Amino acid sequence: MTVKTRTWDIADHLGSDEQVALFLEAVFEDGDPAVIAAAIGDVARARGMSQVAKDAGLSRENLYRSLGEGGNPEFGTILKVIRAMGYDLTVVPHGVSAR
């Protein structure tokens, strides 16, 4: 018997605002800029990359390139994308939950 598998994709599991917020919160706690950019890209894919790009005023291709592996998005791009997805970036003292 052959076992069929498929690649696991986090974007398939980010259906609610709560799931997205928890995912991004965990990623930001890690602090690795490349992981943060990739995670924002995952959320954008879950929300629809074309629509997020449009809402952020960016091209879809540029968004894929910026948030994909090896991408190095400018901070302004990150802010535009986060806002386009319907989120705000909040800063709290270290060790204090934003909730």
C-alpha positions in Angstrom: 0.0 0.0 0.0 1.3 3.4 -1.0 1.1 6.2 1.5 0.2 9.6 -0.1 1.4 12.7 1.6 1.3 16.4 1.0 3.4 19.3 2.1 2.1 20.9 5.3 1.4 24.6 4.9 0.7 26.9 7.8 -1.4 29.1 5.5 -4.0 26.3 5.4 -4.4 26.6 9.2 -4.7 30.4 9.6 -8.5 30.7 9.2 -9.4 33.0 12.0 -8.1 36.4 13.3 -7.3 34.7 16.6 -5.2 32.0 14.9 -3.3 34.6 12.9 -2.7 36.8 16.0 -1.4 33.9 18.0 0.9 32.8 15.2 2.4 36.2 14.6 2.8 36.8 18.3 4.8 33.6 18.7 6.9 34.5 15.6 7.7 38.0 16.9 8.7 36.5 20.3 11.3 34.4 18.4 12.8 37.6 17.1 14.4 36.3 13.9 13.7 38.9 11.1 13.8 36.3 8.4 11.2 34.1 10.2 9.0 37.1 10.9 9.0 38.1 7.2 8.3 34.6 6.1 5.4 34.3 8.7 3.9 37.6 7.4 4.1 36.1 4.0 2.3 33.0 5.2 -0.5 35.1 6.6 -0.7 37.1 3.4 -1.0 33.8 1.4 -3.7 32.7 3.8 -5.6 36.0 3.2 -5.0 36.0 -0.5 -1.7 37.5 -1.7 -3.2 39.4 -4.6 -5.7 41.2 -2.4 -3.1 41.9 0.3 -0.7 43.3 -2.3 -3.5 45.5 -3.7 -4.6 46.8 -0.3 -0.9 47.5 0.6 -0.3 49.3 -2.6 2.4 46.8 -3.8 2.7 44.4 -6.7 2.0 40.8 -6.0 5.3 39.8 -7.5 7.2 42.3 -5.2 5.3 41.0 -2.2 6.2 37.4 -3.0 9.8 38.3 -3.5 10.0 40.5 -0.3 8.4 38.0 2.0 9.7 34.8 0.4 12.9 32.9 1.2 15.9 35.1 1.0 13.7 38.2 0.9 14.7 41.3 2.9 11.6 43.6 3.0 11.9 47.1 4.2 10.2 47.9 7.4 7.8 50.2 5.6 6.7 47.2 3.5 6.1 45.1 6.6 4.0 47.9 8.1 1.9 48.2 4.9 1.3 44.5 4.7 0.4 44.1 8.4 -2.1 47.0 8.0 -3.5 45.6 4.7 -4.2 42.4 6.5 -6.2 44.2 9.1 -3.7 44.2 12.0 -1.7 46.8 13.9 1.8 46.4 15.2 1.9 47.1 19.0 4.9 47.5 21.2 4.7 46.4 24.9 7.4 46.1 27.5 9.4 42.9 27.3 7.7 40.1 29.2 4.3 41.8 29.1 1.5 40.3 27.0 -0.4 42.7 24.7 -3.6 40.9 25.6 
